[in-house]
Amino acid sequence: MYDIQGNLQSDSQVTVSVIFENTSSSFLKSMELNVLDSLNTKMLRPEGLSVHDGIPVPFQLPPGVSNEAQFVFTLQSIIMAQKLKGTLSFIIKNDEGSTHEKLDFKLHFSCASYLITTPCYSDAFAKLLESGDLHMNSIKVDGISVSFQHLLAKICFYHHFSVVERVDSCASMYSRSIQGHHVCLLVKKEGKCLALFTPL
């Protein structure tokens, strides 16, 4: 399980928080995490490590224990989603001895990974819509069964938006990218149909 968080203080970095959980009956130690760099996104490694070296995970995991570690990635463009391949290598230690193992995985960087939850007043939101600086996009989603309140909560939590204003089953939402882009979202629910209008 992992979460990607941006930081308004740095327009070219995100922090990936990874929760490691040992569900086995053995002891896990000497864990190292490595992610293959892309042209756009690179893992920030300690000085002296090459792109082929994994970053040591700063703890060991006894059976049934979980812990969290954070890894920083630098990036250039935030207007495209991408997946990076990675490998977690570790040693399993039990009564029978020790074995080296590895686990392959993928990190998915969606465009929402680069958004920061930022409050916005309704008058400022209206000025953004009127400015002509935003580009329009829209999508319609069918088969929505959750309540509108629950839907807004999920958009806020998973995609880092804040609610500017809500009237019945319509809402205006706002977020800001780590590079200062304004993202305005207009959400409307009719029955089981959801319409999203996104000036980008």
Secondary structure as UniProt FT lines:
FT   STRAND          2..7
FT   TURN            8..9
FT   STRAND          10..21
FT   STRAND          27..35
FT   STRAND          41..43
FT   TURN            47..48
FT   TURN            51..52
FT   STRAND          55..56
FT   TURN            63..64
FT   STRAND          66..75
FT   STRAND          82..94
FT   TURN            95..96
FT   STRAND          97..109
FT   HELIX           111..114
FT   STRAND          115..116
FT   HELIX           122..130
FT   STRAND          138..141
FT   HELIX           148..159
FT   STRAND          162..167
FT   TURN            168..169
FT   STRAND          170..177
FT   TURN            178..179
FT   STRAND          182..190
FT   TURN            191..192
FT   STRAND          193..197
//
